[in-house]
């Protein structure tokens, strides 16, 4: 398990965040492929089986429909399951549950049934896993009314958002980013909860608002440092942290200060979350803007395998710097 | 057993069967009302009527406890009523009324009556089988001896979720009963013509090492006893059971289907084996006077007629209801 003080890695924070909730609520249970004895293929559930036993940490077959379908049935009948879908690409194997079952059970029953369900999954690219193990698919979930969507960028947020997701009586998908697992950050105190739907201003600035999520947050922060050092541009960086609920208040307040907006998304440009956020800014804050909005997103291609090719299509610091300069120089 | 004990057992069995007969009659008449209301333009969307399947829902319910959980398909009117949902609330739901069992947000394909443990009707074929596995799993985790039942059609047996659910239920030895209502047709196509085995559910159970029974789904006593055996196994920790109940639907697949694809002699043979006819014969065999059976029919007719009247008179839903019940806070806000 993670050390008790100081810093904690993002990967350790996943297990720690789940463990904290399992300690306080005996109805929290985990299920998924390789999460028990193996400790998770990304080692994000290490220590859970040892601490909580096989009654609360269930290894499943490779059966994504059964994993999320059973988690849904359990959630409807008094349990708070935390289901792992190993790579977010595999959410497509249980798309029926994501699109048709989980988000609609409460609504189409007229509020008779609640669904306190968490689905966790390793999202995103940058590690050379190829096109079927590298996608950033938060935009898939964003198309479905009835799912809440969290995507933490720091170990503290992993723990805080996991707490909020597990305590929520609504279904929440937590996108953990593969590229962040090794990163470290301060270990939050016991009881740390990050409310769903509250963005964080992670760097204050005057000239431009840069919206980011999960792995694009460190990319945006690195770009902001370079913009300040090399170009004298003061960029404000906002970590959205959740896509649903969406914190438009923080976004619009920031744009009111900076009058310029760049979004940094890892999902493909087509259908990405930036399109939704930008449309709201244009509808509700058009007069706040002094320049066109720019979206930095992944290219509309499957992610290629070679590092140099993958790097060519996903958001990079260079691309963010160029986008920000284009709106600042407009 | 003494003669008087035998007589008492027959009286008790007769009383239970008469109650089941009456519930089946309520379902039959509710389905007929739904059909008539559809023809009158008062039921919108679609309906998948379960007339002919009554013995499965009622027989199974008789073998279950009120706190057990059941999950059904889009053909779920009979299960909802068998679990205590009122015909009035069901018909009001079909007629898009505020008093509908799901506040007019579910419709015919999504009837849910959580108070009676009826945790929903699901319109994506096979999707609810893993959900029943999950409900059985939660019963174990919560240390209750509740069981979960999934009712599904023959068509669901060729869906991946069926196989994933069976495997997981058996591997975890969960208290779940899978009940296949094999009415011989998926939608319009005979299940036999597209399935590699004769009995689409029953023949697959051995592949999962699962206990299975192949039964007459039109005899309410046969269904009750089979589900009672499966429920007892489940509660005793002996794992899941798969029951394939052969039955027949009286109407087509859905509202627009006259079911012309079914051979006339096949339809005739099955209509002779109507679950209500079979139950009547059994009641007579138990010495229940015909007048009492007719009285049960009369009560069922009265209940459904009153339900139709009340549902017709109910108001439409308040427009604000479109924006309630998405989230646990009651609302549907997705942003601030």
Interface residues (C-beta under 8 A of the other chain):
Chain A: X27 X29 X55 X56 X58 X60 X61 X63 X65 X66 X68 X69 X70 X71 X72 X73 X74 X75 X76 X77 X78 X79 X81 X96 X97 X100 X101 X105 X106 X107 X108 X109 X110 X111 X112 X113 X114 X116 X145 X146 X168 X169 X170 X197 X244 X245 X246 X247 X248 X249 X280
Chain B: X69 X71 X100 X101 X102 X103 X104 X105 X106 X107 X110 X112 X113 X114 X115 X119 X120 X122 X124 X127 X128 X129 X130 X131 X132 X133 X134 X135 X136 X137 X138 X139 X141 X142 X148 X160 X161 X164 X165 X167 X168 X171 X172 X324 X325 X326 X327 X328 X330 X332 X333 X334 X335 X336
